[in-house]
């Protein structure tokens, strides 16, 4: 077990493409860090550089305090779970798991004991003599995990280990992975492009875009205080609603009407009039009739006709359209391109907004509803740089604070039961 | 339902026809080899008078026994070299990106496409001048020029099928590149290597053009060439029985090899390595 430090790490491919640009990240001993981002953001390349499967063009990688740039994967002593599992097809489950120990010339009795231990943890004891071809997808995935945990490597690296499983199994294995990591306490770097996995698994999450880390922090901080449009749009499901608006001081002219930011949230806005993009998460809307009067004061209410209502039992998702321009920004285009929803969200007559209402709401399709908006939770972004203008200094953590809290109790996994998972595959 | 039954019937008939066309000459040859010289030309499918005289006869002739040793030796050596070097080249082609890779593959294929008869004349003169005429290397070298491209081509297709992640996984499991090759890649590539080896062996084993042109004595003459030099018991007698017996003898090892390894050849050993 060891600390992993990426110090100005850069990867430039021979054709000149910059896959990873100046990444700085310190992964504490025992920490579970997620690298998340859309396809091609450099997250897998970063992982491969840690593993030693990819050369580091620039910068330094330290594992357990030692510079590891030029070490072979073998000398780095790191275990990796591959997206396609990469099990040795000609070996039984037992041989697959014992392979690394055999190469290390461990005592046969100890190998047997370690394999039995790992098989027991992963519930593979009954399958030890089978070949990978005879196993189900979930079992193969567990063998891949077993192959890594039989020895006690410096760190576990996981490259989208759950993406080949079906949705139900994925949720189940997600909790398994989390439990296993807690139990073993091994430093883990986990790559995924599924933001739900990122939010639920990680002690800290690093959001990557175009080879650069945008923000590294605890999942709650990323969710509540996204540093820019990209992070705001990437984290959260359903995604944050973005609307083009015009700001003058703390007063916003938006398609939802005039909104006045509470004191303290307008510090990024000077008095000058300018274009901005506002972002409101679906759960920061509410059916106004269900909001207590004192809470009502910290928000505003607007009237809208609900186009579509989805009742999930625990919540209701209301979709309505507001007049106005669609928010356009480079960050949002990238997100839309990744999700394959480039032309969704904007219709002829306006922009579609998603609101998550209490299950007790009386909202109905094609009926007008008074909707309350929590002004305390509105984000205002600069359309050009994407920067979050409402971010208070207090929220601008560099992650150092998060690192010290890692060893405490597991953060509340609030996301676990909450919103429906979008099928991102 | 009816159409599928009709299709099945159609395919069945087609299979039988193909099988008969392929098997009859071989069976005829076997039948001939057991016929007594007096009944050789009776046109009967079954030998009326069984005899092992043809077999006994060819093993008594030094021309055949020498040729058999030459054939086995030359074919095995050419196959081993062809497959070993072919595997190395194919592995590089499948795994590495280097300049001129396409050119290498294209020229390998081009050489394999060359009609041997076009090369035999210059080779005959060249081989005599440099002392390779009528020697084992004199046959092994031309065989390799044809078997190598074949080996490179088939093996690189097999290596390409083996997911690269397996080697990466082995590297992370603590294997050196050599260990990864030996313990992960070689076992997985084995069916491909066997297939290639058989193809290459068959090519060398049954070659006639080079064997007849580049040899002159029992030194290096292989069975296909030697058969052409068979003589009858008297000058008026055709050596048909001997030829048939020799042909059967050289078919046996090939048939055994193919039967032994056909399951390994067909079985896709890589199943289950990765999802998909």
Interface residues (C-beta under 8 A of the other chain):
Chain A: X51 X52 X53 X72 X73 X74 X77 X78 X79 X80 X82 X84 X85 X86 X87 X88 X89 X90 X99 X100 X103 X104 X131 X132 X133 X134 X135 X137 X140 X147 X164
Chain B: X163 X165 X166 X168 X169 X170 X171 X172 X173 X174 X175 X176 X179 X183 X184 X187 X188 X269 X270 X271 X272 X273 X274 X275 X276
